[in-house]
């Protein structure tokens, strides 16, 4: 059986307190884009109209 496996290692220290991540519909500075496939299935409930927006 042939498989294509990927192993990504990103080292980091666990934070001492929770980190807040912010999302925006507008481009802000050096913000990074997210792929729509990475959105949760209920993204339309969180951000109405986001699936209609073309970026």
C-alpha positions in Angstrom: 0.0 0.0 0.0 1.5 3.4 -1.1 1.0 6.4 1.2 2.1 10.0 1.0 2.8 11.1 4.5 4.0 14.6 5.7 5.5 15.4 9.0 5.6 19.1 10.0 7.5 20.2 13.1 7.1 23.7 14.5 8.8 24.1 17.9 7.3 26.6 20.3 7.0 27.2 24.0 3.5 26.7 25.4 2.0 30.1 26.5 1.5 30.8 30.2 -1.9 32.4 29.5 -4.4 32.1 26.6 -3.7 33.9 23.4 -6.4 35.8 21.5 -6.4 35.5 17.7 -8.2 38.2 15.7 -10.0 37.8 12.3 -10.8 40.7 10.0 -12.5 41.1 6.6 -10.1 43.9 5.7 -6.4 43.6 5.1 -4.4 44.8 8.1 -0.7 45.4 7.9 1.2 42.1 7.8 -1.8 39.9 8.6 -1.9 36.5 7.0 -4.7 35.1 4.8 -6.4 31.9 5.8 -7.5 29.3 3.3 -11.3 28.7 3.4 -10.7 25.0 3.8 -9.3 25.8 7.2 -12.5 27.5 8.4 -14.8 25.7 10.8 -17.9 24.3 9.3 -20.0 26.9 11.1 -18.0 29.9 9.7 -21.1 31.4 8.2 -22.7 31.6 11.7 -19.6 33.4 13.0 -19.1 35.7 10.1 -22.3 36.1 8.0 -21.6 36.5 4.3 -18.0 35.4 4.5 -18.5 32.5 2.0 -19.8 34.9 -0.6 -16.8 37.2 -0.4 -14.2 36.6 -3.1 -10.6 37.4 -2.0 
